[in-house]
Amino acid sequence: MRPDDWHLAQDVDDFLARAGGFLRTRPGMHVMPLTWAERVRTRGAEAFGSEAPVFGMLERAGEVHAAFYRLPPRALCLTPLTPQQADTLAAHLCALGHSLPAVSADHSTATAFAEAWQRRTGVTPKLRDIRLRLYRLGTLTPPDPMPAGRGRVLGEEDLDQVMFWCGEFARAVGEDVTIDAESWAGTRYADKRYTLWETPDGTPVSLAGMNPLIGGQIQVDIVYTPAHLRGRGYAAAVTTEVSRAALAAGAKEVVLFADLANPTSNALYQRLGYRTLTDWAAYDFS
């Protein structure tokens, strides 16, 4: 395997034409490139910054074995790589003069690439404190009993409420993003379908969103309950509603990420039938 086995795509359409079949063979492990390639395709490259997105793949004899993407100035994101593949990609990107702020991937891939990048550039990688676990739904097991109330799908007429809840979620997880009517269309929150769990008197208490169906898969993203309302089963109820909706929409796989530092949410998803697919990590390059 050589660095020149890695190739840059001309644009997102070229990337999906060449690597789309490979990405759909393991949609769970490839959830990030599938999701972001589709966002770039539907919204346009200019929606995510002044620099053009970069998409590429490891391709030999017309067959794709791995892929990557980057939306500058964000991190490089990778499909699973062997250490040798990570090393040849690092060599290829160095030869092209790329400067990377970070890498994000499944834990073993992120570690292999961070070590390869350090060897090639001398920069010191630092593992981020935030660690995620990627889950895939097995058999959905709703809570019994469900809390009193109902799920309500939010529509365009509920945009103000959606933006408020997404803003609360972003602040809770420390995400540096502005969410208002002017910025909404450019955020990662804009392409989701949202469900609220409401108490019998109509009070909204928990929100969950799901991404569009891509490659036969739907990602549940986000799940949020205000701190003073937690521990009452609302998150389990709204996650159940969204998971059911994903299956009804034709998803063969349903996935979600959870913060490993939050044992409550990890235990909740496991009770609902979600099973560990892989752990996720990111390294910053100083």
JOGI-V752332 format. One line per field, one symbol per residue. ss: DSSP state (~ for helix, > for strand, _ for the rest). phi: phi as a letter, one per 40 degrees, with the letter a starting at -180 (. if undefined). A space follows every 50 residues. Layout:
ss: ???
phi: ???
This chain:
ss: __~~~>>>___~~~~~~~~~~~~~~_____~~~~~~~~~~~~~_~~~~__ ___>>>>>>>__>>>>>>>>_____>>>____~~~~~~~~~~~~~_____ _>>>>>~~~~~~~~~~~~~~~___>>>____>>>>>>____________> >>>__~~~~~~~~~~~~~~~~~___________~~~______>>>>>>__ ___>>>>>>>___>__>>>>>>>>__~~~____~~~~~~~~~~~~~~~__ __>>>>>>>___~~~~~~~~~~_>>>>>>>>>>>>_
phi: .bdcccbcccacccdcccbdcccccbcccbdccccccccccccgcccbhc cccbbaacbbfgbcbaaaaabdccccbbcdbcdccccccdccccccgcbb cabbaddccdcccdccccccbgcccbccccbbbcbbccccbccbccccha cbccbccbddcccccccccdcccgccacbacccdccccccbcbbbbcbcd cgccbabbbacccbggbbccabbabddcbcgbgcccccccccccccccch ccbbbabbcccbcccccccccchcbcbacbabbcbc
